[in-house]
Amino acid sequence: MRKLYPFLIIFLIIIILILVSNFPIIKHKIRGLEADIIGLNRIVYLYTPFSTKPVKVYKGDIRFERRPDGSISLIVNGKKVDTNLYYVIEEK
């Protein structure tokens, strides 16, 4: 019976990890880490204040960082783009 304790404990830990990984908060954190490390397949539309059509559209593996002044820094397929235009980010 004592030989089964380590296997039982490992089994219980695996079950708990599976259950916890299905929580929405955990999924959101994992998605955020994935976005920070490798980027996500996104489309970013940039607009001027006076246009209804996008000035520029970026597609691909995109990471972005919002700044306190309202501008964003995009890393599009390994190239950095800084902008203070209005933006819409669509995740695929």
GROMACS elastic network, one bead per residue, 0.5 to 0.9 nm:
[ bonds ]
;  ai    aj funct       b0    kb
    1     4     6  0.54840   500
    1     5     6  0.71566   500
    2     5     6  0.54929   500
    2     6     6  0.81622   500
    3     6     6  0.68465   500
    3     7     6  0.78826   500
    4     7     6  0.53836   500
    4     8     6  0.60368   500
    4     9     6  0.86370   500
    5     8     6  0.50026   500
    5     9     6  0.60598   500
    5    10     6  0.85696   500
    6     9     6  0.51622   500
    6    10     6  0.61805   500
    6    11     6  0.85374   500
    7    10     6  0.51271   500
    7    11     6  0.60366   500
    7    12     6  0.85934   500
    8    11     6  0.50359   500
    8    12     6  0.61701   500
    8    13     6  0.86347   500
    9    12     6  0.51261   500
    9    13     6  0.61963   500
    9    14     6  0.86585   500
   10    13     6  0.51045   500
   10    14     6  0.62169   500
   10    15     6  0.86879   500
   11    14     6  0.51755   500
   11    15     6  0.62808   500
   11    16     6  0.87052   500
   12    15     6  0.50881   500
   12    16     6  0.61481   500
   12    17     6  0.86013   500
   13    16     6  0.51190   500
   13    17     6  0.61464   500
   13    18     6  0.86382   500
   14    17     6  0.51268   500
   14    18     6  0.62222   500
   14    19     6  0.86875   500
   15    18     6  0.51598   500
   15    19     6  0.62671   500
   15    20     6  0.86578   500
   16    19     6  0.51221   500
   16    20     6  0.60630   500
   16    21     6  0.85025   500
   17    20     6  0.51181   500
   17    21     6  0.59685   500
   17    22     6  0.87861   500
   18    21     6  0.52630   500
   18    22     6  0.67564   500
   19    22     6  0.55901   500
   19    23     6  0.74171   500
   20    23     6  0.56322   500
   20    26     6  0.73738   500
   21    24     6  0.81507   500
   21    25     6  0.88214   500
   21    26     6  0.58796   500
   21    27     6  0.66321   500
   22    25     6  0.85676   500
   22    26     6  0.70514   500
   22    27     6  0.66947   500
   23    26     6  0.54055   500
   23    27     6  0.63354   500
   23    28     6  0.87469   500
   24    27     6  0.50088   500
   24    28     6  0.60688   500
   24    29     6  0.86382   500
   25    28     6  0.51154   500
   25    29     6  0.63117   500
   25    30     6  0.87209   500
   26    29     6  0.51139   500
   26    30     6  0.61963   500
   26    31     6  0.85794   500
   27    30     6  0.51051   500
   27    31     6  0.61027   500
   27    32     6  0.85640   500
   28    31     6  0.50825   500
   28    32     6  0.61504   500
   28    33     6  0.87066   500
   29    32     6  0.50100   500
   29    33     6  0.62560   500
   29    34     6  0.86211   500
   30    33     6  0.51350   500
   30    34     6  0.61864   500
   30    35     6  0.86143   500
   31    34     6  0.50443   500
   31    35     6  0.61532   500
   31    36     6  0.86590   500
   31    40     6  0.89679   500
   32    35     6  0.50458   500
   32    36     6  0.61790   500
   32    37     6  0.86404   500
   33    36     6  0.50697   500
   33    37     6  0.60904   500
   33    38     6  0.84854   500
   33    39     6  0.89922   500
   34    37     6  0.52769   500
   34    38     6  0.58886   500
   34    39     6  0.64887   500
   34    40     6  0.74060   500
   35    38     6  0.57440   500
   35    40     6  0.53133   500
   35    61     6  0.89260   500
   35    62     6  0.80449   500
   35    63     6  0.62682   500
   35    64     6  0.86464   500
   36    39     6  0.58535   500
   36    40     6  0.85436   500
   36    63     6  0.63606   500
   36    64     6  0.81366   500
   37    63     6  0.83206   500
   38    61     6  0.75064   500
   38    62     6  0.83091   500
   38    63     6  0.76519   500
   39    42     6  0.84560   500
   39    60     6  0.87661   500
   39    61     6  0.51131   500
   39    62     6  0.50100   500
   39    64     6  0.83581   500
   39    75     6  0.84108   500
   39    76     6  0.86984   500
   39    77     6  0.86442   500
   40    60     6  0.76277   500
   40    62     6  0.56458   500
   40    63     6  0.68039   500
   40    91     6  0.72893   500
   40    92     6  0.79823   500
   41    59     6  0.74682   500
   41    60     6  0.52295   500
   41    62     6  0.64024   500
   41    90     6  0.87775   500
   41    91     6  0.62281   500
   41    92     6  0.56340   500
   42    58     6  0.81002   500
   42    59     6  0.59210   500
   42    60     6  0.57500   500
   42    61     6  0.62530   500
   42    62     6  0.59511   500
   42    63     6  0.86213   500
   42    89     6  0.68410   500
   42    90     6  0.55047   500
   42    92     6  0.56072   500
   43    57     6  0.69725   500
   43    58     6  0.56415   500
   43    60     6  0.67389   500
   43    61     6  0.86873   500
   43    62     6  0.78691   500
   43    88     6  0.82106   500
   43    89     6  0.58806   500
   43    90     6  0.50627   500
   43    91     6  0.64631   500
   43    92     6  0.76290   500
   44    56     6  0.82411   500
   44    57     6  0.56765   500
   44    58     6  0.51130   500
   44    59     6  0.65466   500
   44    62     6  0.83422   500
   44    87     6  0.67317   500
   44    88     6  0.57204   500
   44    90     6  0.62699   500
   44    91     6  0.87223   500
   45    54     6  0.57569   500
   45    55     6  0.75539   500
   45    56     6  0.61058   500
   45    58     6  0.66567   500
   45    59     6  0.89627   500
   45    86     6  0.82673   500
   45    87     6  0.54785   500
   45    88     6  0.51348   500
   45    89     6  0.64724   500
   45    90     6  0.82301   500
   46    53     6  0.87492   500
   46    54     6  0.53931   500
   46    55     6  0.56443   500
   46    56     6  0.52589   500
   46    57     6  0.63327   500
   46    58     6  0.84398   500
   46    83     6  0.87008   500
   46    85     6  0.60634   500
   46    86     6  0.56712   500
   46    88     6  0.67051   500
   46    89     6  0.89224   500
   47    50     6  0.80388   500
   47    51     6  0.64056   500
   47    52     6  0.71269   500
   47    53     6  0.67857   500
   47    55     6  0.53776   500
   47    56     6  0.73231   500
   47    85     6  0.59053   500
   47    86     6  0.50042   500
   47    87     6  0.60151   500
   47    88     6  0.82903   500
   48    51     6  0.54882   500
   48    52     6  0.79986   500
   48    53     6  0.85998   500
   48    54     6  0.77184   500
   48    55     6  0.69542   500
   48    85     6  0.57705   500
   48    86     6  0.61462   500
   48    87     6  0.87906   500
   49    52     6  0.82829   500
   49    85     6  0.77189   500
   49    86     6  0.70485   500
   51    54     6  0.73072   500
   51    55     6  0.80067   500
   52    55     6  0.89760   500
   54    57     6  0.67285   500
   54    87     6  0.87985   500
   58    62     6  0.83229   500
   58    76     6  0.71826   500
   59    62     6  0.74072   500
   59    76     6  0.75338   500
   59    77     6  0.85680   500
   60    76     6  0.66886   500
   60    77     6  0.63279   500
   61    75     6  0.82015   500
   61    76     6  0.61742   500
   61    77     6  0.54888   500
   61    78     6  0.83975   500
   62    74     6  0.67362   500
   62    75     6  0.55748   500
   62    77     6  0.63606   500
   62    78     6  0.83125   500
   63    73     6  0.83867   500
   63    74     6  0.58411   500
   63    75     6  0.51440   500
   63    76     6  0.67899   500
   63    77     6  0.86966   500
   64    72     6  0.67169   500
   64    73     6  0.55480   500
   64    75     6  0.61486   500
   64    76     6  0.85532   500
   65    71     6  0.86781   500
   65    72     6  0.55970   500
   65    73     6  0.52363   500
   65    74     6  0.66470   500
   65    75     6  0.87550   500
   66    69     6  0.84602   500
   66    70     6  0.67780   500
   66    71     6  0.62739   500
   66    73     6  0.66461   500
   66    74     6  0.89221   500
   67    70     6  0.55816   500
   67    71     6  0.54854   500
   67    72     6  0.57759   500
   67    73     6  0.77609   500
   68    71     6  0.73982   500
   69    72     6  0.87708   500
   69    84     6  0.86553   500
   70    84     6  0.67630   500
   70    85     6  0.88517   500
   70    86     6  0.88779   500
   71    82     6  0.75234   500
   71    83     6  0.58162   500
   71    85     6  0.71095   500
   71    86     6  0.83537   500
   72    81     6  0.83738   500
   72    82     6  0.60901   500
   72    83     6  0.57601   500
   72    84     6  0.63809   500
   72    85     6  0.84251   500
   72    87     6  0.87403   500
   73    80     6  0.69672   500
   73    81     6  0.57477   500
   73    83     6  0.64991   500
   73    84     6  0.87652   500
   74    79     6  0.79865   500
   74    80     6  0.56175   500
   74    82     6  0.62483   500
   74    83     6  0.81180   500
   75    78     6  0.57014   500
   75    79     6  0.52858   500
   75    81     6  0.61915   500
   75    82     6  0.87552   500
   76    79     6  0.51430   500
   76    80     6  0.62921   500
   76    81     6  0.73374   500
   77    80     6  0.85103   500
   83    86     6  0.85896   500
   84    87     6  0.86352   500
